[in-house]
Amino acid sequence: MKPILVEGGAATHVGARRSLNEDSHLAEAPLFLVADGMGGHDRGEIASATAIEAFLPLVGRASLSVDEARDAFERARGQVDRISAARDRGAGTTFAGVIVTEVDGAGYWLAINLGDSRVYRMRGGVLEQISVDHSVVQELLDAGQISPEEAARDRRRNVITRAMGAGSSAHADYWMLPAARGDRMPVCSDGMSNELSRDRIAVILRGEAKPQAAADRLVLEALEHGGRDNITAVVVDAVAVSPRMSHEVIDEDTRPRESVAG
């Protein structure tokens, strides 16, 4: 049995103001990834596509080990670095994703992030952000210099502090998360998260039973809320989890519920 039996969906849109979609994505088990290219013209588009392409040989596997995921990420980084070095103004991409992995046969999500694309988890109807943005605004938030309300309006919110390529050698963040049946793991570019509050994302995810419908609706509503950037959403559901993890599944009716912050 696969450690996590998944169903996924994905949607992307150029947005209302851009002429080129520099986002790339992959939504085929065991890989659910989003890359948001930077550099303008064709540079960002090529950088993000190159990052995703490094993982294509791994599609169809039941799961990946952490080392395999790290190796693929480093291959992607090397290829994007070469693209960036060949262009006068460089090129780069963010990278975020959820990868099916396992520990002693038990199903886990491996979340990865570099930049300000995001990974979330919805469990029992409660949505939480797993990844931490690598951005100037996030650093100001962490330092207590601005409030969340100020962050939402700050003009520097698109200035990132880590990337793949673009002269950056910063490390990605990784999280190992025990999986439970019913988990829903959205991954998105900032073109979605900048337009929709976490409250609204949660409402959409609770309202759509199928991951493809959820991804489509997330992108549509981000477009309707302004669509100031390219928009990409990938949604993956845990349909079943290996039996060794069955004791971790909590009945949804009895799980404590918490409000979802915007």
C-alpha positions as CSV (number, residue, x, y, z in Angstrom):
1,M,0.0,0.0,0.0
2,K,1.2,3.5,-0.7
3,P,2.0,5.5,2.4
4,I,-0.6,8.1,1.4
5,L,-3.2,7.6,-1.3
6,V,-3.7,11.0,-2.7
7,E,-6.0,12.9,-5.1
8,G,-4.8,16.2,-6.4
9,G,-5.8,19.2,-8.6
10,A,-4.2,22.3,-9.9
11,A,-5.1,25.6,-11.6
12,T,-3.1,28.6,-12.9
13,H,-3.9,31.9,-14.5
14,V,-1.8,34.7,-15.9
15,G,-3.8,37.2,-13.8
16,A,-5.4,40.5,-14.7
17,R,-2.3,42.6,-15.1
18,R,0.4,40.4,-16.5
19,S,1.1,39.4,-20.1
20,L,3.1,36.3,-19.2
21,N,2.6,33.5,-16.7
22,E,5.9,32.9,-14.9
23,D,4.4,30.4,-12.5
24,S,5.0,26.6,-13.1
25,H,3.6,23.7,-11.2
26,L,3.4,19.9,-10.9
27,A,0.5,18.0,-9.4
28,E,1.2,14.3,-10.0
29,A,1.9,11.9,-7.1
30,P,4.0,11.9,-5.1
31,L,4.9,15.6,-6.0
32,F,2.7,18.7,-5.6
33,L,4.9,21.7,-6.4
34,V,4.6,25.4,-7.3
35,A,7.4,27.7,-8.6
36,D,6.9,31.4,-9.1
37,G,9.5,32.8,-11.5
38,M,11.3,36.1,-11.2
39,G,13.2,38.1,-13.8
40,G,10.7,39.4,-16.3
41,H,10.3,38.6,-20.0
42,D,11.1,34.9,-20.4
43,R,13.6,34.6,-17.6
44,G,11.2,33.9,-14.8
45,E,9.2,31.5,-16.9
46,I,12.2,29.5,-17.8
47,A,13.6,29.5,-14.2
48,S,10.3,28.2,-12.7
49,A,9.8,25.6,-15.4
50,T,13.4,24.4,-15.0
51,A,12.9,24.0,-11.2
52,I,9.8,21.9,-11.8
53,E,11.4,19.8,-14.6
54,A,14.1,18.6,-12.2
55,F,11.4,16.6,-10.3
56,L,9.7,15.1,-13.3
57,P,11.7,11.8,-13.4
58,L,10.3,11.1,-9.9
59,V,6.7,11.2,-10.9
60,G,4.9,7.9,-10.3
61,R,6.8,6.8,-7.3
62,A,4.9,5.7,-4.2
63,S,6.9,8.1,-2.1
64,L,10.3,9.9,-1.9
65,S,12.8,9.9,0.9
66,V,13.9,13.2,2.4
67,D,17.4,12.7,0.8
68,E,15.8,12.1,-2.6
69,A,13.8,15.2,-2.3
70,R,16.8,17.2,-1.2
71,D,18.9,15.8,-4.1
72,A,16.2,16.8,-6.6
73,F,16.0,20.3,-5.1
74,E,19.7,20.8,-5.4
75,R,19.7,19.6,-9.0
76,A,17.0,22.1,-9.7
77,R,19.0,24.9,-7.9
78,G,22.1,24.1,-10.0
79,Q,20.1,24.3,-13.2
80,V,18.4,27.5,-12.3
81,D,21.7,29.0,-11.2
82,R,23.2,28.3,-14.7
83,I,20.2,30.0,-16.3
84,S,20.6,33.0,-14.0
85,A,24.3,33.3,-14.7
86,A,23.7,33.3,-18.5
87,R,21.5,36.4,-18.3
88,D,22.6,39.9,-17.6
89,R,19.9,40.6,-15.1
90,G,19.7,37.1,-13.7
91,A,16.7,34.9,-13.2
92,G,15.2,33.1,-10.2
93,T,12.2,31.4,-8.8
94,T,10.5,30.7,-5.5
95,F,9.7,27.0,-4.8
96,A,7.2,25.4,-2.5
97,G,5.6,22.0,-2.4
98,V,4.3,18.9,-0.6
99,I,5.9,15.6,-1.3
100,V,4.6,12.2,-0.1
101,T,7.2,10.4,2.0
102,E,7.2,7.8,4.8
103,V,8.9,6.9,8.0
104,D,8.9,3.1,8.8
105,G,6.0,2.7,6.5
106,A,3.9,5.5,8.0
107,G,2.7,8.2,5.7
108,Y,4.2,11.7,6.1
109,W,4.0,14.9,4.2
110,L,7.3,16.5,3.4
111,A,6.7,20.3,3.0
112,I,9.4,22.4,1.4
113,N,9.6,26.2,0.9
114,L,12.1,28.7,-0.5
115,G,10.7,32.3,-1.0
116,D,7.1,33.4,-0.5
117,S,5.1,30.8,-2.2
118,R,3.2,28.9,0.5
119,V,2.2,25.5,1.9
120,Y,-0.9,25.2,4.1
121,R,-2.6,22.3,5.8
122,M,-6.3,21.9,6.5
123,R,-7.3,19.3,9.0
124,G,-10.7,19.0,10.6
125,G,-11.8,22.2,8.8
126,V,-9.0,24.2,10.4
127,L,-6.5,25.8,8.1
128,E,-2.9,26.6,9.2
129,Q,0.0,28.0,7.2
130,I,2.9,25.5,7.4
131,S,5.6,27.5,5.5
132,V,7.1,30.7,6.6
133,D,7.5,33.4,4.0
134,H,11.1,34.4,3.2
135,S,10.3,38.1,2.7
136,V,11.1,41.5,4.1
137,V,7.6,41.9,5.4
138,Q,7.7,38.6,7.2
139,E,11.0,39.6,8.9
140,L,9.4,42.9,10.0
141,L,6.4,40.9,11.4
142,D,8.7,38.5,13.2
143,A,10.6,41.5,14.7
144,G,7.3,43.1,15.9
145,Q,8.0,46.2,13.8
146,I,4.7,46.0,11.8
147,S,1.3,44.5,12.5
148,P,-0.4,41.9,10.3
149,E,-2.8,44.6,9.1
150,E,0.1,46.8,8.1
151,A,1.8,43.8,6.5
152,A,-1.2,43.3,4.2
153,R,-0.8,46.8,2.8
154,D,3.0,47.1,2.8
155,R,4.5,47.8,-0.6
156,R,7.5,45.6,0.2
157,R,5.4,42.4,0.6
158,N,6.7,41.1,-2.8
159,V,10.4,41.6,-1.8
160,I,11.7,38.2,-1.0
161,T,14.9,37.3,1.0
162,R,15.5,33.8,-0.4
163,A,15.1,32.3,-3.8
164,M,16.4,29.6,-6.2
165,G,18.8,31.4,-8.6
166,A,18.9,35.2,-8.7
167,G,22.3,35.0,-7.0
168,S,20.8,33.4,-3.8
169,S,22.4,30.5,-2.1
170,A,20.0,30.4,0.8
171,H,18.7,27.1,2.1
172,A,15.1,25.9,1.7
173,D,13.0,25.1,4.8
174,Y,11.7,21.5,5.3
175,W,8.9,20.2,7.5
176,M,8.0,16.5,8.2
177,L,4.3,16.3,9.0
178,P,2.5,13.0,10.0
179,A,-0.4,12.5,7.6
180,A,-4.0,11.7,8.5
181,R,-6.9,10.7,6.3
182,G,-8.8,13.7,5.2
183,D,-5.8,16.1,5.2
184,R,-6.0,18.8,2.6
185,M,-2.7,20.4,1.6
186,P,-2.8,23.5,-0.6
187,V,0.3,25.0,-2.2
188,C,0.2,28.4,-3.9
189,S,2.1,31.2,-5.4
190,D,1.8,34.6,-3.8
191,G,-0.5,35.7,-6.5
192,M,-3.2,33.7,-4.7
193,S,-2.2,34.4,-1.1
194,N,-1.9,38.1,-1.6
195,E,-5.4,38.4,-2.9
196,L,-7.3,36.0,-0.6
197,S,-7.2,36.1,3.2
198,R,-6.6,32.9,5.1
199,D,-10.3,33.1,6.3
200,R,-11.4,33.1,2.7
201,I,-9.0,30.4,1.6
202,A,-10.4,28.2,4.4
203,V,-14.0,28.8,3.3
204,I,-13.2,27.8,-0.2
205,L,-11.4,24.7,0.8
206,R,-14.3,23.6,3.1
207,G,-16.8,24.3,0.4
208,E,-15.3,22.2,-2.4
209,A,-15.2,18.5,-2.0
210,K,-12.8,17.7,-4.8
211,P,-9.3,19.1,-5.0
212,Q,-9.5,20.2,-8.6
213,A,-12.7,22.2,-7.9
214,A,-11.0,23.7,-4.9
215,A,-7.9,24.8,-7.0
216,D,-10.1,26.2,-9.7
217,R,-12.2,28.2,-7.3
218,L,-9.1,29.5,-5.4
219,V,-7.6,30.8,-8.7
220,L,-11.0,32.3,-9.9
221,E,-11.6,34.2,-6.6
222,A,-8.0,35.5,-6.5
223,L,-8.6,36.8,-10.1
224,E,-11.9,38.4,-9.0
225,H,-10.2,40.1,-6.1
226,G,-7.7,41.9,-8.3
227,G,-5.4,39.3,-10.0
228,R,-2.4,41.6,-9.7
229,D,0.1,38.8,-10.3
230,N,0.2,35.3,-11.8
231,I,-2.0,32.9,-9.8
232,T,-1.3,29.2,-9.1
233,A,-3.0,26.8,-6.7
234,V,-2.3,23.1,-6.2
235,V,-4.5,21.1,-3.8
236,V,-3.8,17.6,-2.6
237,D,-6.0,15.4,-0.4
238,A,-5.1,12.4,1.6
239,V,-7.7,9.8,0.6
240,A,-6.2,7.1,2.7
241,V,-3.1,6.7,4.9
242,S,-1.1,3.6,5.6
243,P,-2.5,1.5,8.4
244,R,0.3,2.2,10.8
245,M,-0.9,5.8,10.9
246,S,-4.6,5.0,11.5
247,H,-4.3,5.6,15.3
248,E,-3.4,9.3,14.5
249,V,-6.7,10.0,12.7
250,I,-9.0,12.0,15.0
251,D,-12.8,12.0,14.6
252,E,-13.6,15.4,13.1
253,D,-16.6,15.9,15.3
254,T,-14.5,15.7,18.5
255,R,-11.4,17.4,17.4
256,P,-11.0,20.8,19.1
257,R,-11.7,23.7,16.7
258,E,-9.9,27.0,16.5
259,S,-10.7,30.2,14.7
260,V,-8.8,30.8,11.5
261,A,-6.9,34.0,11.5
262,G,-7.0,36.2,8.4
